[in-house]
Amino acid sequence: MNDELQHLKNLGKTSAQWLHAVGIHSLSDLRRLGAVNAYHAVRSRGFRASKVLLYAIEGALLDVHWNDIPVERKDALNKQLDAKAPCKNN
């Protein structure tokens, strides 16, 4: 199976499976939702993903390693996430 998500920087088999489970099957799906909404959907589905997944998704969208995302951007992502309704298993 040629999984477009697994070919993106930072995303592996498990991350791709979680994203598929919430209806995200392509880079265009991921771009449409954005990192915060995609991460929130995964967490709301009950998957025990850490914040690293949030940064990994953002890095995949930017084509950079998640650890190279500036602290200010990570803080902005966390603020956006906090503004959303709580996820299950938070």
HUMOFEN-V911379 format. One record per residue. RES is the residue in one small letter. PHI is phi as a letter, one per 30 degrees, with the letter a starting at -180 (none if undefined). BURIAL is I if it has 24 or more other C-alpha atoms within 12 Angstrom, else O. Layout:
RES,PHI,BURIAL
RES,PHI,BURIAL
This chain:
m,none,O
n,c,O
d,c,O
e,e,I
l,d,I
q,d,I
h,d,O
l,d,I
k,e,I
n,i,I
l,c,I
g,c,O
k,d,O
t,d,O
s,e,I
a,d,I
q,d,O
w,d,I
l,d,I
h,d,I
a,d,O
v,c,I
g,j,O
i,c,I
h,b,I
s,a,I
l,d,I
s,d,O
d,d,O
l,d,I
r,d,O
r,d,O
l,d,I
g,i,I
a,d,I
v,d,I
n,d,I
a,d,I
y,d,I
h,d,I
a,d,I
v,d,I
r,d,I
s,d,I
r,d,O
g,j,O
f,d,I
r,c,O
a,d,I
s,d,O
k,d,I
v,e,I
l,d,I
l,e,I
y,d,I
a,d,I
i,d,I
e,e,I
g,d,I
a,d,I
l,d,I
l,c,O
d,h,O
v,b,O
h,d,O
w,e,I
n,d,O
d,c,O
i,d,I
p,e,O
v,e,O
e,d,O
r,d,O
k,d,I
d,d,O
a,d,O
l,d,I
n,d,I
k,d,O
q,d,O
l,d,I
d,d,O
a,d,O
k,d,O
a,d,O
p,e,O
c,d,I
k,d,O
n,i,O
n,d,O
